[in-house]
Amino acid sequence: MTGKIFAIGDIHGCAAKLEALLNRLPFDRAHDTLVFLGDYLDRGPDVKGVLEQICRLRGDGVRIIPLMGNHEYLLLEYHRSGDQALLPYLRRLGLENTLESYGGASLGALASLSFMPGEHREFLQSLLPYWETEEYIFVHAGLRHDQPLAEQDISDLCEVREPFLSEERDYGRRVIFGHTPFATPLLTPFRTGIDTGAVYGNLLTAVELPGLRFHHAA
């Protein structure tokens, strides 16, 4: 790879903050890469606007690497299985905000995702469980230390907190993750956490690599 990597934390429907952050990144569209760490959906006011921005970047030829967050994982599991037992969990995650963003779509349209434009459905289906380079591992939530990366369970990659958060382990490369909100970015010898709670009124954060420089939008 040539160029820099810019990884962006949990967006959760905060389309205005995403637009502001993208506008202030020193990003070279011809050479740099944008990594999105997942959780585009739920809780925030404009999920549709978030997906529109990211799909537009991809359509413009920008190199983007979109990862799957636990909110997308659970929604796609419901889409795949139709398991009604998942609905209470989806609602606790703020699903109604996503439906409202698409014009107040009904729960009945959820299993088919028919309330979304085809481009948005295709985007969700394209999400990766993780992405790695020679220097970094990008993942939504974290890792299990005792398992090879390729053998990690998708639910752990999207949802794990402990012991990943409390144990300072060397995973061979710096792990860039989101999922767990911090007031300011977490920076340890082996991990960088960049979910800074944008949907809770805090900043939306990106980290520029390899310089470990942080960028924010309010």
Rosetta silent file (secondary structure, phi, psi, omega in degrees, C-alpha in Angstrom):
SEQUENCE: MTGKIFAIGDIHGCAAKLEALLNRLPFDRAHDTLVFLGDYLDRGPDVKGVLEQICRLRGDGVRIIPLMGNHEYLLLEYHRSGDQALLPYLRRLGLENTLESYGGASLGALASLSFMPGEHREFLQSLLPYWETEEYIFVHAGLRHDQPLAEQDISDLCEVREPFLSEERDYGRRVIFGHTPFATPLLTPFRTGIDTGAVYGNLLTAVELPGLRFHHAA
SCORE:     score description
SCORE:     0.000 S_00000001
   1 L     0.000  143.024  168.395    0.000    0.000    0.000 S_00000001
   2 L  -112.087  159.332  178.464    0.977    3.583   -0.610 S_00000001
   3 L    86.865 -179.774 -177.095   -0.557    6.503    1.192 S_00000001
   4 L   -96.421  166.630  172.448   -2.108    6.850    4.609 S_00000001
   5 E  -116.362  133.360  173.593   -4.950    5.041    6.338 S_00000001
   6 E  -118.829  116.224  178.087   -7.745    6.955    8.068 S_00000001
   7 E  -103.913  134.907 -175.861   -9.933    4.836   10.358 S_00000001
   8 E  -116.349  133.260 -177.666  -13.276    6.247   11.534 S_00000001
   9 L   -78.496 -168.900 -172.315  -15.082    5.121   14.683 S_00000001
  10 L   -59.765  125.768 -174.320  -18.737    4.358   15.391 S_00000001
  11 L   -98.818  -42.419  175.530  -21.031    6.747   13.497 S_00000001
  12 L    48.427   53.585  173.016  -24.538    5.588   14.549 S_00000001
  13 L    74.932    8.485 -179.747  -26.531    7.786   12.198 S_00000001
  14 L   -87.688   71.721 -173.359  -24.583   10.976   12.923 S_00000001
  15 H   -64.606  -38.563 -179.014  -24.477   12.030    9.258 S_00000001
  16 H   -65.559  -39.592  178.000  -23.671   15.691    9.941 S_00000001
  17 H   -68.182  -37.353  177.822  -20.670   14.760   12.088 S_00000001
  18 H   -63.518  -44.816  179.046  -19.473   12.317    9.439 S_00000001
  19 H   -60.567  -43.538  179.731  -19.684   14.994    6.753 S_00000001
  20 H   -64.516  -40.952 -179.616  -17.791   17.465    8.937 S_00000001
  21 H   -66.120  -45.463  179.781  -15.106   14.906    9.759 S_00000001
  22 H   -60.798  -36.369 -178.487  -14.610   13.869    6.133 S_00000001
  23 H   -69.658  -23.040 -177.051  -14.292   17.518    5.133 S_00000001
  24 H  -103.562   -4.638  177.628  -11.479   18.150    7.593 S_00000001
  25 L   -71.544  136.351  173.853   -9.418   14.997    7.046 S_00000001
  26 L   -78.778   67.970 -166.585   -6.152   15.608    5.146 S_00000001
  27 L  -104.586  125.091  177.371   -7.198   12.792    2.855 S_00000001
  28 L   -95.934  106.597 -174.947   -5.690   12.130   -0.580 S_00000001
  29 L   -62.091  -24.369 -177.538   -8.411   10.381   -2.581 S_00000001
  30 L   -80.591  -23.127 -171.270   -5.903    9.026   -5.084 S_00000001
  31 L  -129.066  -23.901 -172.529   -3.630    7.278   -2.586 S_00000001
  32 L   -92.075  167.055 -178.089   -5.186    7.019    0.889 S_00000001
  33 E  -123.965  136.755  173.984   -7.608    4.475    2.371 S_00000001
  34 E  -104.315  122.656  175.263  -10.689    5.067    4.542 S_00000001
  35 E  -109.920  125.445  175.222  -11.522    2.310    7.034 S_00000001
  36 E  -104.630  126.802 -171.350  -14.935    2.429    8.721 S_00000001
  37 L   -86.710    8.159  175.627  -15.035    0.394   11.935 S_00000001
  38 L    98.617  176.029 -173.890  -18.757   -0.393   11.832 S_00000001
  39 L    62.169   66.317  173.761  -21.952    0.662   13.623 S_00000001
  40 L   -86.511  -25.247 -167.864  -23.391    2.934   10.955 S_00000001
  41 L   -95.583  166.636  163.741  -26.957    2.157   12.071 S_00000001
  42 L    70.240  156.740  172.347  -29.321    2.896   14.964 S_00000001
  43 L    71.751  -45.936 -176.916  -29.553    5.450   17.768 S_00000001
  44 L   -88.196  175.418 -168.690  -28.673    8.529   15.702 S_00000001
  45 L   -84.870  -17.811 -169.253  -30.941   10.739   13.571 S_00000001
  46 L  -143.872   65.577  177.226  -29.796   10.102    9.984 S_00000001
  47 H   -60.580  -44.319  179.932  -28.717    6.544    9.234 S_00000001
  48 H   -56.881  -42.469  179.209  -29.804    6.928    5.627 S_00000001
  49 H   -64.519  -34.682  177.371  -27.568    9.986    5.261 S_00000001
  50 H   -64.112  -50.035 -177.972  -24.591    8.083    6.666 S_00000001
  51 H   -66.360  -33.841  176.799  -24.957    5.228    4.185 S_00000001
  52 H   -62.053  -42.603  179.831  -25.506    7.676    1.338 S_00000001
  53 H   -63.807  -44.645 -176.955  -22.209    9.418    2.112 S_00000001
  54 H   -69.106  -41.232  177.998  -20.220    6.194    2.295 S_00000001
  55 H   -64.953  -33.519  177.649  -21.802    4.751   -0.844 S_00000001
  56 H   -66.353  -40.968  176.605  -21.049    8.010   -2.654 S_00000001
  57 H   -59.031  -46.389  179.540  -17.388    7.736   -1.660 S_00000001
  58 H   -62.749  -42.320  178.753  -17.252    4.215   -3.010 S_00000001
  59 H   -63.898  -28.091  179.072  -19.006    5.293   -6.200 S_00000001
  60 L   -82.973    0.559  177.605  -16.458    8.084   -6.651 S_00000001
  61 L    89.821    7.053  175.807  -13.632    5.551   -6.605 S_00000001
  62 L   -68.962  138.928  178.326  -12.359    6.267   -3.079 S_00000001
  63 E   -79.892  108.183  178.223  -10.752    3.201   -1.508 S_00000001
  64 E  -118.162  145.393  175.565  -12.948    2.361    1.455 S_00000001
  65 E  -121.747   99.604 -178.384  -12.789   -0.658    3.767 S_00000001
  66 E   -94.550  123.831  178.735  -16.130   -0.964    5.606 S_00000001
  67 E   -97.199  162.154  179.414  -16.211   -3.291    8.612 S_00000001
  68 L   -92.312  131.090  172.119  -19.206   -4.859   10.289 S_00000001
  69 L   -98.931  173.548 -179.224  -20.334   -3.642   13.705 S_00000001
  70 H   -64.821  -29.014  179.070  -22.587   -5.468   16.131 S_00000001
  71 H   -68.577  -41.809  176.847  -25.594   -3.404   14.999 S_00000001
  72 H   -70.544  -39.364 -179.947  -25.160   -4.503   11.378 S_00000001
  73 H   -58.252  -47.419 -177.572  -24.337   -8.059   12.416 S_00000001
  74 H   -68.250  -39.911  178.292  -27.566   -8.458   14.374 S_00000001
  75 H   -63.627  -42.928  179.524  -29.692   -6.849   11.653 S_00000001
  76 H   -68.718  -31.712  174.274  -28.177   -9.114    8.981 S_00000001
  77 H   -64.203  -40.941  177.021  -28.730  -12.143   11.202 S_00000001
  78 H   -66.461  -42.267  177.226  -32.404  -11.207   11.411 S_00000001
  79 H   -59.167  -39.438 -178.840  -32.480  -10.632    7.644 S_00000001
  80 H   -74.457  -42.096 -169.379  -30.935  -14.076    7.098 S_00000001
  81 H  -103.106  -26.812 -173.557  -32.923  -16.077    9.620 S_00000001
  82 L    68.191   17.077 -176.303  -36.158  -14.193   10.288 S_00000001
  83 L   -70.178  111.111 -177.052  -35.755  -15.227   13.940 S_00000001
  84 H   -64.473  -21.063  179.458  -38.331  -13.192   15.853 S_00000001
  85 H   -65.709  -18.166  179.498  -36.356  -13.668   19.065 S_00000001
  86 H   -79.814  -18.561 -174.687  -33.826  -11.152   17.718 S_00000001
  87 H   -59.779  -43.666  178.211  -36.334   -8.304   17.530 S_00000001
  88 H   -59.118  -37.446  178.579  -36.155   -7.299   21.221 S_00000001
  89 H   -67.142  -43.019  178.489  -32.368   -7.037   20.947 S_00000001
  90 H   -61.008  -39.615 -178.563  -32.620   -4.976   17.769 S_00000001
  91 H   -69.697  -35.795  176.970  -35.079   -2.610   19.411 S_00000001
  92 H   -67.222  -25.459  178.934  -32.820   -2.154   22.416 S_00000001
  93 L   -81.306   -2.264  177.824  -30.029   -1.204   20.013 S_00000001
  94 L    95.125   29.163 -177.635  -32.080    1.690   18.666 S_00000001
  95 H   -56.976  -35.860 -177.197  -33.566    0.088   15.562 S_00000001
  96 H   -58.345  -32.031  178.001  -36.490    2.529   15.504 S_00000001
  97 H   -65.349  -37.177  176.315  -34.100    5.369   14.678 S_00000001
  98 H   -65.615  -47.008  179.786  -32.942    3.481   11.599 S_00000001
  99 H   -61.897  -41.276  179.726  -36.511    2.807   10.461 S_00000001
 100 H   -63.905  -35.569  179.936  -37.478    6.436   11.064 S_00000001
 101 H   -62.735  -27.747  178.319  -34.512    7.590    8.977 S_00000001
 102 L   -99.703   38.544  173.955  -36.003    5.712    6.022 S_00000001
 103 L    81.304   23.388  178.731  -39.365    7.438    6.247 S_00000001
 104 L    74.992   41.510  179.572  -40.815    5.562    9.192 S_00000001
 105 L   -60.798  152.631 -176.856  -40.545    2.077    7.715 S_00000001
 106 L   -88.233  160.529  175.583  -42.431   -0.679    9.520 S_00000001
 107 H   -61.764  -26.537  179.911  -41.003   -3.629   11.393 S_00000001
 108 H   -63.779  -24.673  179.609  -42.640   -5.797    8.755 S_00000001
 109 H   -87.537   -0.052 -171.560  -40.147   -4.554    6.178 S_00000001
 110 L   -71.418  -43.101 -175.459  -37.198   -5.411    8.388 S_00000001
 111 L   -61.694  -36.962 -178.825  -36.649   -9.035    7.410 S_00000001
 112 L   -90.265  -12.395 -173.248  -36.385   -8.192    3.709 S_00000001
 113 L    56.871   26.173 -175.694  -34.627   -4.835    4.241 S_00000001
 114 L   -69.762  -13.263  178.171  -36.978   -3.615    1.516 S_00000001
 115 L   -76.080  -12.414 -179.163  -37.166   -0.160    3.114 S_00000001
 116 L   -96.992  147.119  168.574  -33.553    0.458    2.032 S_00000001
 117 L   -59.869  152.561 -179.474  -32.348    1.315   -1.483 S_00000001
 118 H   -55.176  -36.745 -179.232  -30.587   -1.592   -3.166 S_00000001
 119 H   -62.816  -36.081  179.578  -27.254    0.197   -2.902 S_00000001
 120 H   -72.511  -39.623  176.318  -27.593    0.370    0.888 S_00000001
 121 H   -62.775  -43.002  178.913  -28.523   -3.308    1.147 S_00000001
 122 H   -63.631  -36.982  176.887  -25.534   -4.226   -1.008 S_00000001
 123 H   -60.933  -47.601 -179.585  -23.299   -2.099    1.192 S_00000001
 124 H   -61.360  -38.702 -179.602  -24.418   -3.943    4.326 S_00000001
 125 H   -69.863  -18.225 -177.390  -23.867   -7.292    2.635 S_00000001
 126 L   -90.049   -3.471 -173.350  -20.303   -6.232    1.708 S_00000001
 127 L   -65.147  140.892 -177.694  -19.142   -5.508    5.263 S_00000001
 128 E   -97.613  148.800  177.185  -15.984   -7.290    6.403 S_00000001
 129 L   -72.524  -29.229  176.580  -15.450   -8.909    9.823 S_00000001
 130 E  -163.949  170.296  173.716  -11.936   -7.411   10.053 S_00000001
 131 E  -144.367  141.840 -176.649   -9.154   -6.001    7.884 S_00000001
 132 E  -133.085  148.816  169.589   -5.419   -6.381    8.349 S_00000001
 133 L  -126.004 -175.514  179.309   -2.208   -4.874    7.044 S_00000001
 134 L   -65.533  -24.265 -174.632    1.395   -5.641    7.947 S_00000001
 135 L  -111.206  -18.163 -170.852    1.194   -3.154   10.839 S_00000001
 136 E  -138.179  152.080  166.777   -2.453   -3.060   11.927 S_00000001
 137 E  -119.387  123.805  178.859   -5.548   -5.135   12.620 S_00000001
 138 E  -105.886  129.293 -176.477   -8.817   -3.239   12.210 S_00000001
 139 E  -153.570  155.118 -177.335  -11.873   -4.688   13.944 S_00000001
 140 L   -69.659  -55.326 -170.413  -15.111   -3.378   15.364 S_00000001
 141 L  -107.405  -43.008 -176.353  -14.997   -4.621   18.961 S_00000001
 142 L   157.803 -167.829 -174.253  -11.817   -6.558   19.685 S_00000001
 143 L  -134.394  159.531  166.216  -10.116   -9.941   19.586 S_00000001
 144 L   -94.060  125.831 -172.400   -9.680  -13.150   21.536 S_00000001
 145 L   -67.697  -27.378 -171.858   -5.999  -13.437   22.372 S_00000001
 146 L   -94.954   14.385 -179.075   -5.882  -17.243   22.220 S_00000001
 147 L  -129.081  138.576  173.555   -7.270  -17.626   18.673 S_00000001
 148 L   -58.846  150.117 -175.411   -5.687  -16.970   15.263 S_00000001
 149 H   -55.860  -45.354 -176.528   -7.233  -13.995   13.526 S_00000001
 150 H   -67.765  -15.043 -177.994   -8.776  -16.036   10.710 S_00000001
 151 H  -104.471    2.772  179.964  -10.452  -18.347   13.247 S_00000001
 152 L   -67.290  141.807  178.922  -12.038  -15.655   15.428 S_00000001
 153 L   -73.777  138.232 -177.431  -15.809  -15.889   15.740 S_00000001
 154 H   -60.095  -34.668  179.919  -17.701  -13.096   13.990 S_00000001
 155 H   -67.184  -33.611  175.704  -19.791  -12.442   17.101 S_00000001
 156 H   -69.345  -45.885  179.875  -16.605  -11.839   19.118 S_00000001
 157 H   -57.432  -32.630 -177.627  -15.130   -9.544   16.483 S_00000001
 158 H   -91.942  -21.340 -167.430  -18.336   -7.495   16.586 S_00000001
 159 H  -131.164  -15.431 -170.991  -19.230   -7.671   20.278 S_00000001
 160 L   -62.076  144.131  170.004  -16.371   -8.688   22.595 S_00000001
 161 L  -124.530  -58.275  179.793  -15.369   -6.397   25.453 S_00000001
 162 L  -107.320  145.579    4.097  -13.647   -8.528   28.087 S_00000001
 163 L   -87.107    8.221 -176.326  -10.948   -9.600   28.511 S_00000001
 164 L   -55.384  -41.493 -174.808   -9.851   -7.587   25.453 S_00000001
 165 L   -73.557  -34.830 -171.873  -10.418   -4.234   27.166 S_00000001
 166 L   -96.115  -16.961 -178.632   -8.775   -4.992   30.499 S_00000001
 167 L  -104.645  124.406  179.746   -5.801   -7.133   29.439 S_00000001
 168 L   -86.892   96.696 -176.741   -2.878   -5.417   27.731 S_00000001
 169 L  -114.256  152.037  175.353   -1.832   -8.058   25.219 S_00000001
 170 L   -96.023  113.653  179.867    0.447   -7.942   22.196 S_00000001
 171 L   -93.562   11.044  178.948   -1.477   -9.174   19.145 S_00000001
 172 L    90.130  -24.639  176.704    1.563   -8.829   16.896 S_00000001
 173 L  -146.437  157.198  177.615    0.190   -5.628   15.340 S_00000001
 174 E   -65.582  133.044  178.876   -1.598   -2.588   16.703 S_00000001
 175 E   -97.292  122.980  177.148   -5.350   -3.231   16.983 S_00000001
 176 E  -104.534  120.823 -172.256   -7.586   -0.348   15.878 S_00000001
 177 E  -142.528  166.788  176.107  -11.111   -0.799   17.248 S_00000001
 178 L  -124.271 -134.595  170.364  -14.397    0.885   18.115 S_00000001
 179 L    75.940  -53.661 -179.484  -17.532   -0.432   19.878 S_00000001
 180 L   -97.771  116.435 -175.993  -16.678    0.676   23.421 S_00000001
 181 L   -76.530  138.308  174.075  -17.061    4.457   23.819 S_00000001
 182 L  -122.680  153.052  178.529  -14.364    6.479   25.543 S_00000001
 183 L   -64.423  -36.455  174.658  -14.434   10.179   26.382 S_00000001
 184 L  -134.823  160.337 -177.723  -11.182   10.556   24.445 S_00000001
 185 L   -56.173  141.287  175.933   -9.397    8.037   22.199 S_00000001
 186 E   -86.182  128.082  178.896   -7.777    5.108   23.979 S_00000001
 187 E  -133.510  112.384  177.705   -4.084    4.767   23.194 S_00000001
 188 L  -123.932  176.186 -179.421   -2.051    1.927   24.713 S_00000001
 189 L   -58.817  -26.174 -173.634    1.131    0.185   23.526 S_00000001
 190 L  -124.105   -6.478 -174.166   -0.892   -2.348   21.499 S_00000001
 191 E  -138.974  151.069  171.815   -4.402   -0.920   20.973 S_00000001
 192 E  -134.675  117.810  178.524   -6.165    2.218   19.790 S_00000001
 193 E  -104.417  125.475 -173.119   -9.865    2.698   20.563 S_00000001
 194 L  -124.060   18.625  167.476  -11.614    5.435   18.585 S_00000001
 195 L   -83.762  108.412 -179.615  -15.296    5.180   19.505 S_00000001
 196 L  -111.586   29.795  168.772  -15.696    8.492   21.324 S_00000001
 197 L    66.506   44.579 -178.701  -19.483    8.378   21.658 S_00000001
 198 H   -56.625  -39.715 -175.904  -20.544   10.615   18.760 S_00000001
 199 H   -73.784  -13.492  178.581  -24.182    9.585   19.121 S_00000001
 200 H   -98.506   17.537  177.581  -24.138   10.538   22.822 S_00000001
 201 L    93.728    2.358  178.750  -23.192   14.150   22.091 S_00000001
 202 L   -95.501 -164.403 -174.329  -19.449   13.633   22.050 S_00000001
 203 L   -84.999  151.934  165.046  -17.008   13.770   19.125 S_00000001
 204 E   -94.112  131.216 -169.544  -16.759   11.564   16.066 S_00000001
 205 E  -120.189  142.805  168.604  -13.133   10.469   15.802 S_00000001
 206 E  -125.592  149.767  173.617  -10.749    9.301   13.094 S_00000001
 207 E  -116.252  133.526  178.543   -7.171    8.150   13.513 S_00000001
 208 E   -96.615  127.389 -178.113   -4.572    8.839   10.836 S_00000001
 209 E  -121.763  142.139   15.541   -1.997    6.106   10.334 S_00000001
 210 L   -90.580    4.955 -172.790    0.894    5.595   10.577 S_00000001
 211 L   -75.065   -9.823 -175.186    1.220    8.902   12.410 S_00000001
 212 L    52.085   44.973  177.045   -1.337    8.071   15.169 S_00000001
 213 E  -102.514  133.520 -176.434   -2.811   11.539   14.725 S_00000001
 214 E  -100.801  144.286  176.360   -6.431   12.000   15.771 S_00000001
 215 E  -127.519  145.442 -173.770   -9.071   14.055   13.986 S_00000001
 216 E  -136.805  156.803  170.176  -12.485   14.975   15.401 S_00000001
 217 E  -140.142  136.083 -178.763  -15.823   16.497   14.469 S_00000001
 218 L   -94.030    0.000    0.000  -18.430   17.780   16.901 S_00000001
